[in-house]
Amino acid sequence: MKKISAWLNNIRPVKILTVFLAGIFIFLTQACGDPGIAKQPPQPDAQSPYTKRYDPTKDYPLSAPAGGMNNFSDVDPRARGTEKAANDKSEALSKNAQRNVEQKGIDSTEQYGRNFQKGTPLGERAKNLGEDVGSSAEELGEGVAKGTKRGIENIKENTQNAAKSLTKNAQRAGEDAGKNIQRTAEDASDAVNRTVR
């Protein structure tokens, strides 16, 4: 009991008043302070109404299958005009090539008639054809001669390389044999020395 009365005597009213005022001060600053400090975090419903979200119930338009890799167009959709221009140009080139084949290929009966009417005699046409065949045969002969010459040069190079390789291999084999004989002799002398000990 003496301890309790000593403790109560030791407590001063100034200390109690200071603690009480400090508690009220903290309570008021938290309750009446800036509301931004204790604000709730933003909720998903509070987002802008203009935010687009994926809706699995809707059908989103995708690129239409067009053939190419993965069954879609291999061309960037922003380059459709360029693709069309390239297709048009390739089609025009294809038609031009077909026209050239038809005109310069095997002549039809109408083509023979037109050529004859234009003044190119049949004999001259035959002569021109013979010259074309002759020049083609000459070019073929030159090509065969060049190919044969190159083939002979390759054979010469290969035989020279084979001879060099053969001499190098023979030298190495001789060196290896000499080293093996020397090692065998050393091993025999070591064995004799071990036996003597």
Z-matrix of the N, CA and C atoms (Angstrom, degrees):
N
C 1 1.424
C 2 1.522 1 110.31
N 3 1.309 2 114.65 1 -32.22
C 4 1.443 3 119.28 2 179.21
C 5 1.539 4 109.29 3 -65.62
N 6 1.306 5 114.80 4 -35.26
C 7 1.465 6 118.55 5 -179.78
C 8 1.521 7 110.95 6 -65.75
N 9 1.316 8 116.74 7 -41.63
C 10 1.467 9 120.30 8 -179.47
C 11 1.520 10 109.91 9 -66.02
N 12 1.313 11 117.47 10 -44.22
C 13 1.464 12 119.02 11 -179.97
C 14 1.527 13 110.28 12 -66.36
N 15 1.321 14 118.29 13 -32.96
C 16 1.459 15 121.14 14 178.32
C 17 1.536 16 109.30 15 -69.39
N 18 1.302 17 115.06 16 -38.57
C 19 1.471 18 118.28 17 179.29
C 20 1.521 19 110.65 18 -66.31
N 21 1.354 20 118.23 19 -44.38
C 22 1.459 21 121.99 20 178.98
C 23 1.531 22 111.19 21 -64.16
N 24 1.292 23 117.50 22 -34.73
C 25 1.458 24 120.09 23 176.91
C 26 1.534 25 111.01 24 -69.47
N 27 1.305 26 115.58 25 -31.21
C 28 1.456 27 120.26 26 -178.71
C 29 1.531 28 111.34 27 -73.99
N 30 1.324 29 119.36 28 -30.63
C 31 1.451 30 122.71 29 178.77
C 32 1.515 31 108.31 30 -73.14
N 33 1.303 32 113.53 31 129.89
C 34 1.455 33 118.92 32 -179.52
C 35 1.514 34 108.58 33 -109.18
N 36 1.293 35 118.63 34 147.47
C 37 1.469 36 121.88 35 -178.55
C 38 1.537 37 112.03 36 -64.61
N 39 1.289 38 119.17 37 -23.67
C 40 1.467 39 121.69 38 -179.85
C 41 1.537 40 109.40 39 -68.06
N 42 1.320 41 117.37 40 -38.95
C 43 1.457 42 121.13 41 179.19
C 44 1.529 43 110.32 42 -65.73
N 45 1.292 44 116.41 43 -42.48
C 46 1.472 45 120.52 44 -179.45
C 47 1.525 46 109.54 45 -65.36
N 48 1.294 47 117.69 46 -43.36
C 49 1.464 48 121.83 47 179.27
C 50 1.528 49 110.49 48 -63.19
N 51 1.327 50 119.61 49 -39.26
C 52 1.466 51 122.98 50 179.87
C 53 1.525 52 110.91 51 -65.20
N 54 1.315 53 117.50 52 -43.76
C 55 1.469 54 120.80 53 178.81
C 56 1.512 55 109.82 54 -65.33
N 57 1.323 56 119.53 55 -41.77
C 58 1.461 57 123.68 56 179.90
C 59 1.531 58 110.45 57 -62.04
N 60 1.327 59 118.50 58 -45.71
C 61 1.467 60 121.57 59 -179.61
C 62 1.545 61 111.34 60 -66.92
N 63 1.310 62 117.99 61 -38.07
C 64 1.464 63 120.52 62 178.44
C 65 1.536 64 110.49 63 -63.67
N 66 1.313 65 118.47 64 -40.28
C 67 1.466 66 122.29 65 178.21
C 68 1.513 67 111.12 66 -63.40
N 69 1.350 68 117.67 67 -44.08
C 70 1.472 69 121.06 68 178.78
C 71 1.521 70 110.03 69 -63.83
N 72 1.334 71 117.28 70 -40.30
C 73 1.463 72 120.87 71 179.43
C 74 1.547 73 111.21 72 -61.76
N 75 1.293 74 118.59 73 -45.40
C 76 1.466 75 122.25 74 178.85
C 77 1.517 76 110.66 75 -63.90
N 78 1.336 77 117.20 76 -42.40
C 79 1.464 78 121.12 77 179.54
C 80 1.525 79 110.68 78 -61.96
N 81 1.324 80 117.70 79 -45.29
C 82 1.464 81 120.59 80 -177.89
C 83 1.532 82 112.02 81 -68.42
N 84 1.333 83 118.26 82 -38.11
C 85 1.466 84 118.47 83 -179.67
C 86 1.528 85 111.43 84 -67.96
N 87 1.310 86 117.50 85 -32.74
C 88 1.467 87 119.27 86 178.38
C 89 1.524 88 110.91 87 -76.53
N 90 1.301 89 118.04 88 -40.20
C 91 1.462 90 121.44 89 -176.24
C 92 1.522 91 111.65 90 -76.12
N 93 1.303 92 118.62 91 -38.05
C 94 1.453 93 121.64 92 -174.74
C 95 1.524 94 113.04 93 -105.85
N 96 1.337 95 118.25 94 14.16
C 97 1.458 96 121.08 95 -177.22
C 98 1.526 97 112.13 96 -81.64
N 99 1.351 98 116.12 97 -166.00
C 100 1.465 99 123.95 98 -179.12
C 101 1.530 100 109.56 99 -63.93
N 102 1.326 101 118.29 100 126.80
C 103 1.468 102 119.36 101 -178.92
C 104 1.522 103 112.54 102 -71.01
N 105 1.345 104 118.20 103 -17.85
C 106 1.471 105 120.35 104 179.80
C 107 1.506 106 112.58 105 -68.21
N 108 1.294 107 118.13 106 -22.49
C 109 1.452 108 121.05 107 -177.83
C 110 1.528 109 110.77 108 -71.09
N 111 1.313 110 117.62 109 -43.03
C 112 1.468 111 121.69 110 -177.10
C 113 1.520 112 111.84 111 -101.57
N 114 1.322 113 117.66 112 29.67
C 115 1.469 114 121.60 113 -177.06
C 116 1.521 115 110.60 114 -73.64
N 117 1.323 116 116.09 115 149.01
C 118 1.466 117 122.18 116 176.44
C 119 1.539 118 109.30 117 -70.99
N 120 1.315 119 118.51 118 146.41
C 121 1.469 120 120.07 119 175.81
C 122 1.525 121 109.88 120 -67.65
N 123 1.335 122 117.21 121 153.08
C 124 1.476 123 119.26 122 -178.40
C 125 1.529 124 110.89 123 -65.43
N 126 1.305 125 114.56 124 139.33
C 127 1.452 126 122.06 125 -179.54
C 128 1.532 127 109.41 126 -95.69
N 129 1.330 128 119.05 127 155.93
C 130 1.469 129 120.89 128 179.56
C 131 1.523 130 112.71 129 -59.82
N 132 1.325 131 117.55 130 -30.63
C 133 1.463 132 120.17 131 -179.77
C 134 1.526 133 111.16 132 -71.65
N 135 1.332 134 117.20 133 -18.11
C 136 1.451 135 120.38 134 -176.50
C 137 1.524 136 112.22 135 -86.17
N 138 1.343 137 118.76 136 7.76
C 139 1.465 138 121.01 137 179.66
C 140 1.515 139 109.96 138 -72.46
N 141 1.325 140 113.56 139 165.22
C 142 1.458 141 120.22 140 -178.72
C 143 1.525 142 110.25 141 -60.39
N 144 1.319 143 118.15 142 142.94
C 145 1.466 144 119.53 143 178.55
C 146 1.525 145 112.15 144 -70.66
N 147 1.339 146 118.05 145 -11.15
C 148 1.464 147 121.05 146 -178.92
C 149 1.525 148 112.99 147 -91.59
N 150 1.321 149 117.48 148 -0.28
C 151 1.456 150 121.48 149 179.32
C 152 1.522 151 109.32 150 -72.00
N 153 1.355 152 115.94 151 126.03
C 154 1.461 153 120.05 152 179.27
C 155 1.514 154 108.63 153 -89.12
N 156 1.298 155 116.42 154 134.58
C 157 1.452 156 122.66 155 178.61
C 158 1.516 157 109.21 156 -124.50
N 159 1.317 158 115.38 157 154.97
C 160 1.459 159 120.14 158 176.75
C 161 1.518 160 109.17 159 -71.86
N 162 1.301 161 115.33 160 128.23
C 163 1.452 162 121.13 161 178.14
C 164 1.528 163 107.43 162 -116.38
N 165 1.331 164 117.61 163 110.42
C 166 1.469 165 119.25 164 -176.55
C 167 1.521 166 113.51 165 -67.59
N 168 1.316 167 118.19 166 -14.11
C 169 1.462 168 119.41 167 -179.47
C 170 1.520 169 111.37 168 -82.26
N 171 1.338 170 117.51 169 -16.28
C 172 1.468 171 120.30 170 -179.64
C 173 1.519 172 109.59 171 -91.72
N 174 1.317 173 116.34 172 154.55
C 175 1.453 174 122.61 173 176.04
C 176 1.521 175 107.93 174 -100.64
N 177 1.326 176 116.34 175 111.70
C 178 1.454 177 120.12 176 -179.56
C 179 1.520 178 109.59 177 -86.71
N 180 1.332 179 118.19 178 133.39
C 181 1.475 180 119.88 179 -177.87
C 182 1.525 181 110.64 180 -70.99
N 183 1.317 182 115.95 181 128.15
C 184 1.454 183 121.94 182 176.52
C 185 1.522 184 108.34 183 -110.35
N 186 1.309 185 116.33 184 174.11
C 187 1.458 186 120.06 185 177.64
C 188 1.523 187 109.26 186 -64.57
N 189 1.301 188 115.98 187 139.52
C 190 1.457 189 120.37 188 179.00
C 191 1.524 190 109.24 189 -73.14
N 192 1.336 191 118.71 190 140.32
C 193 1.464 192 120.12 191 177.73
C 194 1.524 193 110.68 192 -57.50
N 195 1.337 194 115.67 193 133.14
C 196 1.456 195 118.86 194 -175.81
C 197 1.520 196 113.31 195 -130.77
N 198 1.293 197 118.19 196 7.81
C 199 1.450 198 118.21 197 179.93
C 200 1.503 199 111.02 198 102.95
N 201 1.037 200 148.54 199 -120.79
C 202 1.436 201 150.46 200 173.57
C 203 1.518 202 114.33 201 33.02
N 204 1.281 203 114.50 202 -164.42
C 205 1.463 204 120.02 203 -178.87
C 206 1.525 205 109.40 204 -65.90
N 207 1.298 206 116.87 205 138.68
C 208 1.462 207 123.68 206 -179.18
C 209 1.516 208 112.20 207 58.01
N 210 1.317 209 117.11 208 25.23
C 211 1.455 210 123.91 209 176.21
C 212 1.524 211 112.76 210 65.65
N 213 1.317 212 118.61 211 22.21
C 214 1.459 213 122.29 212 175.57
C 215 1.512 214 108.81 213 -129.32
N 216 1.301 215 116.67 214 165.71
C 217 1.463 216 121.94 215 -178.79
C 218 1.518 217 110.11 216 -64.19
N 219 1.326 218 115.94 217 140.13
C 220 1.455 219 121.07 218 178.93
C 221 1.529 220 111.60 219 -87.02
N 222 1.323 221 117.17 220 3.35
C 223 1.461 222 121.48 221 -176.28
C 224 1.522 223 109.24 222 -107.24
N 225 1.301 224 114.97 223 142.54
C 226 1.462 225 121.33 224 177.27
C 227 1.529 226 109.14 225 -59.64
N 228 1.332 227 118.77 226 130.87
C 229 1.471 228 120.34 227 -178.06
C 230 1.524 229 112.80 228 -58.96
N 231 1.331 230 117.28 229 -24.35
C 232 1.467 231 119.33 230 179.86
C 233 1.521 232 111.81 231 -75.67
N 234 1.335 233 117.51 232 -8.56
C 235 1.456 234 120.88 233 -176.52
C 236 1.525 235 111.31 234 -111.53
N 237 1.303 236 118.25 235 30.35
C 238 1.466 237 121.11 236 -178.80
C 239 1.527 238 111.41 237 -60.85
N 240 1.334 239 118.34 238 -39.97
C 241 1.466 240 121.75 239 179.76
C 242 1.518 241 111.05 240 -64.19
N 243 1.307 242 117.07 241 -40.40
C 244 1.463 243 121.44 242 178.85
C 245 1.518 244 110.37 243 -65.77
N 246 1.326 245 116.33 244 -40.02
C 247 1.459 246 120.38 245 178.57
C 248 1.526 247 110.67 246 -63.15
N 249 1.324 248 116.92 247 -42.14
C 250 1.465 249 120.73 248 179.63
C 251 1.524 250 110.41 249 -64.45
N 252 1.340 251 117.12 250 -42.12
C 253 1.465 252 120.30 251 179.10
C 254 1.527 253 110.76 252 -63.13
N 255 1.325 254 117.26 253 -40.81
C 256 1.468 255 120.53 254 179.31
C 257 1.530 256 110.44 255 -66.21
N 258 1.333 257 117.24 256 -40.39
C 259 1.472 258 120.34 257 178.38
C 260 1.524 259 110.89 258 -64.64
N 261 1.345 260 116.85 259 -41.56
C 262 1.469 261 120.24 260 178.14
C 263 1.517 262 111.39 261 -62.44
N 264 1.333 263 116.38 262 -42.97
C 265 1.465 264 120.33 263 -179.20
C 266 1.527 265 110.58 264 -65.48
N 267 1.342 266 116.96 265 -42.07
C 268 1.465 267 119.32 266 179.90
C 269 1.528 268 110.59 267 -65.92
N 270 1.318 269 117.17 268 -36.77
C 271 1.463 270 120.20 269 178.04
C 272 1.526 271 110.90 270 -65.86
N 273 1.340 272 117.01 271 -40.75
C 274 1.466 273 120.82 272 178.79
C 275 1.524 274 110.37 273 -65.19
N 276 1.331 275 117.70 274 -41.63
C 277 1.463 276 120.78 275 177.79
C 278 1.525 277 111.10 276 -64.35
N 279 1.327 278 116.39 277 -38.58
C 280 1.460 279 120.28 278 178.51
C 281 1.529 280 111.05 279 -63.89
N 282 1.326 281 116.57 280 -43.18
C 283 1.472 282 120.01 281 178.53
C 284 1.526 283 111.03 282 -64.87
N 285 1.346 284 116.54 283 -39.54
C 286 1.465 285 120.53 284 178.90
C 287 1.525 286 110.50 285 -63.69
N 288 1.329 287 117.04 286 -42.31
C 289 1.465 288 120.49 287 178.58
C 290 1.522 289 110.38 288 -63.76
N 291 1.324 290 117.58 289 -41.10
C 292 1.461 291 121.22 290 178.91
C 293 1.532 292 110.12 291 -63.18
N 294 1.327 293 116.47 292 -41.63
C 295 1.464 294 120.93 293 178.07
C 296 1.526 295 110.45 294 -62.08
N 297 1.348 296 117.01 295 -42.83
C 298 1.455 297 120.64 296 179.61
C 299 1.532 298 111.13 297 -63.79
N 300 1.324 299 116.83 298 -40.03
C 301 1.463 300 120.13 299 178.83
C 302 1.516 301 109.94 300 -64.51
N 303 1.305 302 116.03 301 -41.88
C 304 1.458 303 119.63 302 -178.25
C 305 1.525 304 111.50 303 -67.62
N 306 1.340 305 117.75 304 -36.87
C 307 1.465 306 120.38 305 -177.71
C 308 1.521 307 111.77 306 -79.83
N 309 1.335 308 118.23 307 -38.98
C 310 1.454 309 120.66 308 -174.20
C 311 1.516 310 112.72 309 -100.18
N 312 1.292 311 116.67 310 -0.78
C 313 1.459 312 120.16 311 -179.85
C 314 1.513 313 110.44 312 -84.14
N 315 1.317 314 115.40 313 -149.10
C 316 1.455 315 120.74 314 179.70
C 317 1.516 316 108.31 315 -65.25
N 318 1.320 317 114.94 316 126.20
C 319 1.475 318 119.80 317 -177.21
C 320 1.523 319 110.81 318 -72.56
N 321 1.325 320 114.51 319 142.29
C 322 1.465 321 119.78 320 173.65
C 323 1.528 322 107.57 321 -87.39
N 324 1.322 323 116.27 322 173.96
C 325 1.473 324 119.63 323 -179.91
C 326 1.514 325 110.80 324 -64.48
N 327 1.346 326 117.71 325 -35.37
C 328 1.460 327 120.10 326 178.70
C 329 1.536 328 110.27 327 -66.44
N 330 1.348 329 116.01 328 -37.67
C 331 1.466 330 120.41 329 -179.57
C 332 1.535 331 109.46 330 -64.82
N 333 1.353 332 117.21 331 -41.14
C 334 1.461 333 119.85 332 177.26
C 335 1.522 334 110.23 333 -59.81
N 336 1.338 335 116.06 334 -42.90
C 337 1.467 336 120.28 335 179.82
C 338 1.516 337 111.61 336 -62.42
N 339 1.335 338 117.41 337 -44.64
C 340 1.466 339 120.87 338 -179.83
C 341 1.525 340 110.90 339 -64.71
N 342 1.343 341 116.32 340 -42.91
C 343 1.463 342 119.30 341 179.22
C 344 1.531 343 111.05 342 -61.76
N 345 1.330 344 116.17 343 -40.49
C 346 1.457 345 120.02 344 -179.51
C 347 1.524 346 110.73 345 -66.99
N 348 1.354 347 116.36 346 -39.81
C 349 1.458 348 120.59 347 179.42
C 350 1.528 349 111.18 348 -68.01
N 351 1.333 350 117.88 349 -32.22
C 352 1.461 351 121.06 350 -179.02
C 353 1.520 352 111.11 351 -72.15
N 354 1.280 353 117.79 352 -16.74
C 355 1.453 354 118.48 353 174.50
C 356 1.505 355 115.29 354 115.50
N 357 1.294 356 119.49 355 -2.88
C 358 1.458 357 119.52 356 177.70
C 359 1.520 358 106.97 357 -82.58
N 360 1.307 359 117.14 358 112.46
C 361 1.468 360 118.63 359 -178.41
C 362 1.521 361 111.12 360 -70.32
N 363 1.311 362 114.03 361 155.94
C 364 1.458 363 120.35 362 -177.15
C 365 1.523 364 111.13 363 -63.20
N 366 1.290 365 118.05 364 -37.60
C 367 1.465 366 121.64 365 179.62
C 368 1.525 367 111.46 366 -63.10
N 369 1.335 368 115.91 367 -41.43
C 370 1.470 369 119.32 368 179.71
C 371 1.524 370 110.59 369 -67.46
N 372 1.342 371 115.41 370 -37.80
C 373 1.460 372 118.47 371 177.07
C 374 1.520 373 110.73 372 -64.08
N 375 1.312 374 117.33 373 -39.90
C 376 1.461 375 121.26 374 177.99
C 377 1.529 376 110.29 375 -66.12
N 378 1.347 377 116.11 376 -39.57
C 379 1.468 378 120.41 377 178.50
C 380 1.532 379 110.06 378 -63.50
N 381 1.349 380 116.63 379 -44.75
C 382 1.468 381 120.55 380 178.31
C 383 1.533 382 110.95 381 -60.98
N 384 1.325 383 115.53 382 -40.30
C 385 1.459 384 119.64 383 178.71
C 386 1.521 385 110.51 384 -64.63
N 387 1.338 386 116.53 385 -40.57
C 388 1.469 387 120.73 386 177.95
C 389 1.523 388 111.30 387 -63.89
N 390 1.331 389 116.77 388 -40.15
C 391 1.466 390 119.91 389 178.10
C 392 1.530 391 110.90 390 -64.67
N 393 1.314 392 115.79 391 -40.52
C 394 1.465 393 119.39 392 178.23
C 395 1.526 394 111.09 393 -61.89
N 396 1.339 395 116.00 394 -43.76
C 397 1.458 396 119.94 395 179.29
C 398 1.521 397 109.87 396 -65.40
N 399 1.350 398 117.03 397 -41.00
C 400 1.466 399 121.08 398 179.45
C 401 1.524 400 111.63 399 -63.45
N 402 1.330 401 116.93 400 -43.67
C 403 1.469 402 119.09 401 -179.82
C 404 1.533 403 110.60 402 -67.70
N 405 1.322 404 117.08 403 -35.22
C 406 1.469 405 119.81 404 177.24
C 407 1.521 406 110.41 405 -64.97
N 408 1.354 407 117.39 406 -42.02
C 409 1.462 408 120.66 407 178.88
C 410 1.520 409 110.36 408 -65.21
N 411 1.337 410 116.60 409 -39.17
C 412 1.467 411 120.62 410 179.28
C 413 1.526 412 110.88 411 -64.18
N 414 1.339 413 116.66 412 -43.56
C 415 1.464 414 120.80 413 178.02
C 416 1.530 415 110.53 414 -63.20
N 417 1.323 416 116.38 415 -39.15
C 418 1.460 417 120.32 416 178.37
C 419 1.525 418 110.31 417 -63.75
N 420 1.330 419 116.44 418 -42.88
C 421 1.464 420 120.20 419 178.12
C 422 1.517 421 111.64 420 -62.24
N 423 1.322 422 116.90 421 -43.01
C 424 1.471 423 120.37 422 178.43
C 425 1.536 424 110.33 423 -62.32
N 426 1.323 425 115.98 424 -41.83
C 427 1.463 426 119.68 425 179.64
C 428 1.523 427 111.87 426 -63.41
N 429 1.348 428 116.47 427 -40.96
C 430 1.461 429 120.31 428 178.83
C 431 1.526 430 109.90 429 -65.83
N 432 1.335 431 116.84 430 -40.52
C 433 1.471 432 120.41 431 179.87
C 434 1.530 433 110.84 432 -63.61
N 435 1.330 434 116.44 433 -44.64
C 436 1.475 435 120.12 434 178.93
C 437 1.532 436 110.63 435 -63.06
N 438 1.325 437 116.88 436 -43.14
C 439 1.461 438 120.78 437 179.76
C 440 1.523 439 111.77 438 -63.44
N 441 1.346 440 116.46 439 -40.61
C 442 1.458 441 120.54 440 178.43
C 443 1.524 442 110.74 441 -64.76
N 444 1.336 443 116.06 442 -43.62
C 445 1.468 444 120.44 443 179.60
C 446 1.526 445 110.28 444 -60.59
N 447 1.299 446 116.58 445 -45.05
C 448 1.470 447 120.46 446 -179.89
C 449 1.533 448 110.54 447 -64.96
N 450 1.327 449 117.00 448 -38.69
C 451 1.456 450 120.76 449 178.02
C 452 1.521 451 111.87 450 -62.45
N 453 1.347 452 116.67 451 -41.52
C 454 1.472 453 120.44 452 178.21
C 455 1.523 454 110.38 453 -64.65
N 456 1.349 455 116.59 454 -41.54
C 457 1.470 456 120.01 455 177.66
C 458 1.531 457 110.63 456 -61.37
N 459 1.313 458 117.90 457 -40.88
C 460 1.473 459 121.71 458 177.84
C 461 1.527 460 111.13 459 -62.98
N 462 1.331 461 116.37 460 -41.27
C 463 1.472 462 119.50 461 179.52
C 464 1.520 463 110.02 462 -63.88
N 465 1.367 464 117.44 463 -42.77
C 466 1.463 465 120.60 464 178.28
C 467 1.527 466 110.82 465 -59.44
N 468 1.342 467 116.24 466 -47.25
C 469 1.467 468 120.69 467 179.69
C 470 1.530 469 110.82 468 -59.82
N 471 1.322 470 116.66 469 -44.16
C 472 1.463 471 120.53 470 -178.28
C 473 1.526 472 111.64 471 -64.10
N 474 1.354 473 117.12 472 -41.25
C 475 1.468 474 118.79 473 179.71
C 476 1.525 475 110.72 474 -68.07
N 477 1.342 476 117.96 475 -38.64
C 478 1.469 477 120.16 476 177.36
C 479 1.527 478 110.39 477 -63.02
N 480 1.321 479 116.38 478 -44.77
C 481 1.468 480 119.76 479 178.82
C 482 1.525 481 111.22 480 -63.00
N 483 1.340 482 117.16 481 -38.73
C 484 1.464 483 120.38 482 179.77
C 485 1.531 484 109.97 483 -65.33
N 486 1.342 485 117.38 484 -40.26
C 487 1.467 486 120.49 485 179.99
C 488 1.529 487 110.35 486 -65.18
N 489 1.328 488 116.66 487 -42.70
C 490 1.464 489 120.14 488 178.25
C 491 1.529 490 110.40 489 -62.13
N 492 1.311 491 116.41 490 -43.98
C 493 1.465 492 120.51 491 -179.65
C 494 1.518 493 110.75 492 -63.84
N 495 1.342 494 116.78 493 -39.02
C 496 1.455 495 121.24 494 -179.49
C 497 1.534 496 111.02 495 -64.18
N 498 1.344 497 116.88 496 -43.50
C 499 1.463 498 119.42 497 179.28
C 500 1.522 499 110.75 498 -66.29
N 501 1.321 500 117.49 499 -40.30
C 502 1.468 501 120.12 500 178.19
C 503 1.516 502 110.67 501 -63.00
N 504 1.322 503 117.14 502 -42.92
C 505 1.467 504 120.89 503 179.45
C 506 1.521 505 111.14 504 -64.36
N 507 1.348 506 117.23 505 -38.71
C 508 1.465 507 120.22 506 179.16
C 509 1.532 508 109.93 507 -66.01
N 510 1.337 509 117.00 508 -41.94
C 511 1.465 510 120.68 509 178.25
C 512 1.524 511 110.36 510 -60.69
N 513 1.328 512 116.19 511 -46.94
C 514 1.471 513 120.34 512 -179.71
C 515 1.527 514 110.88 513 -61.49
N 516 1.335 515 116.18 514 -41.13
C 517 1.468 516 119.75 515 -179.94
C 518 1.525 517 110.16 516 -62.76
N 519 1.356 518 116.91 517 -41.17
C 520 1.459 519 120.30 518 178.34
C 521 1.517 520 111.58 519 -63.87
N 522 1.327 521 116.36 520 -44.22
C 523 1.466 522 120.62 521 178.83
C 524 1.527 523 110.68 522 -62.21
N 525 1.327 524 116.13 523 -43.91
C 526 1.464 525 120.04 524 179.73
C 527 1.530 526 111.36 525 -63.32
N 528 1.334 527 116.99 526 -39.46
C 529 1.466 528 120.09 527 179.27
C 530 1.527 529 109.91 528 -64.18
N 531 1.341 530 116.89 529 -43.15
C 532 1.468 531 120.61 530 178.50
C 533 1.519 532 111.13 531 -60.57
N 534 1.315 533 116.55 532 -44.74
C 535 1.475 534 120.44 533 179.28
C 536 1.522 535 111.04 534 -63.27
N 537 1.329 536 117.20 535 -40.20
C 538 1.473 537 121.01 536 -179.93
C 539 1.535 538 110.61 537 -64.57
N 540 1.339 539 117.27 538 -41.21
C 541 1.474 540 120.41 539 179.06
C 542 1.519 541 109.66 540 -64.16
N 543 1.343 542 116.00 541 -41.92
C 544 1.464 543 119.60 542 -179.85
C 545 1.529 544 110.73 543 -63.92
N 546 1.319 545 117.18 544 -42.09
C 547 1.475 546 120.94 545 179.45
C 548 1.529 547 110.68 546 -64.94
N 549 1.334 548 116.25 547 -40.41
C 550 1.460 549 120.12 548 179.86
C 551 1.530 550 110.12 549 -62.93
N 552 1.344 551 115.44 550 -41.73
C 553 1.466 552 118.93 551 179.06
C 554 1.528 553 110.66 552 -65.08
N 555 1.325 554 116.86 553 -41.48
C 556 1.469 555 120.22 554 178.35
C 557 1.520 556 110.91 555 -63.60
N 558 1.338 557 116.98 556 -42.22
C 559 1.463 558 120.75 557 179.11
C 560 1.536 559 110.79 558 -63.16
N 561 1.341 560 117.04 559 -39.21
C 562 1.473 561 120.83 560 179.38
C 563 1.529 562 110.08 561 -65.86
N 564 1.345 563 116.09 562 -40.97
C 565 1.473 564 118.07 563 179.93
C 566 1.522 565 110.44 564 -67.91
N 567 1.329 566 117.12 565 -37.59
C 568 1.465 567 120.01 566 176.41
C 569 1.525 568 111.00 567 -63.01
N 570 1.327 569 117.13 568 -39.34
C 571 1.462 570 121.00 569 179.88
C 572 1.531 571 110.48 570 -66.00
N 573 1.305 572 117.02 571 -40.16
C 574 1.477 573 121.04 572 178.49
C 575 1.517 574 109.24 573 -65.65
N 576 1.322 575 118.29 574 -41.94
C 577 1.465 576 121.34 575 179.37
C 578 1.519 577 110.68 576 -63.87
N 579 1.314 578 118.20 577 -38.36
C 580 1.463 579 120.87 578 178.51
C 581 1.530 580 111.59 579 -66.59
N 582 1.317 581 114.66 580 -38.36
C 583 1.454 582 118.91 581 -179.54
C 584 1.540 583 110.58 582 -67.27
N 585 1.310 584 116.91 583 -38.39
C 586 1.461 585 121.96 584 -178.66
C 587 1.527 586 109.56 585 -67.72
N 588 1.235 587 120.02 586 -35.10
C 589 1.469 588 123.41 587 -178.59
C 590 1.457 589 108.63 588 -67.98
